[in-house]
Amino acid sequence: MYHLRDANGRRGIDLLIEARDGQIIAIEVKATAAPSREDVRHLEWLHERLGARPAIGLLMHSGPRIFRMAERILAVPIASLWSS
């Protein structure tokens, strides 16, 4: 597991998980119940940088439901970490 900050400190990803097969899961955590496209801009940036390399982005938020934010980027309630 890693985190990422670019050289300027303008972009960052809270958590990167790299599987043995090279797949990347990028996670951003936001303290909002209503995430917006602005909240996924760093995940989109990373997806563009990885090119053909498989990746998925998760935006963890305080809202109640899962929904798609962009291609290969999902908004997921942080409560889903401890609920069944």
Secondary structure as GFF3:
##gff-version 3
##sequence-region A 1 84
A	DSSP	beta_strand	2	5	.	.	.	ID=ss1
A	DSSP	beta_strand	12	18	.	.	.	ID=ss2
A	DSSP	beta_strand	24	29	.	.	.	ID=ss3
A	DSSP	three_ten_helix	37	40	.	.	.	ID=ss4
A	DSSP	alpha_helix	41	50	.	.	.	ID=ss5
A	DSSP	beta_strand	55	61	.	.	.	ID=ss6
A	DSSP	beta_strand	67	70	.	.	.	ID=ss7
A	DSSP	beta_strand	73	77	.	.	.	ID=ss8
A	DSSP	three_ten_helix	78	81	.	.	.	ID=ss9
###
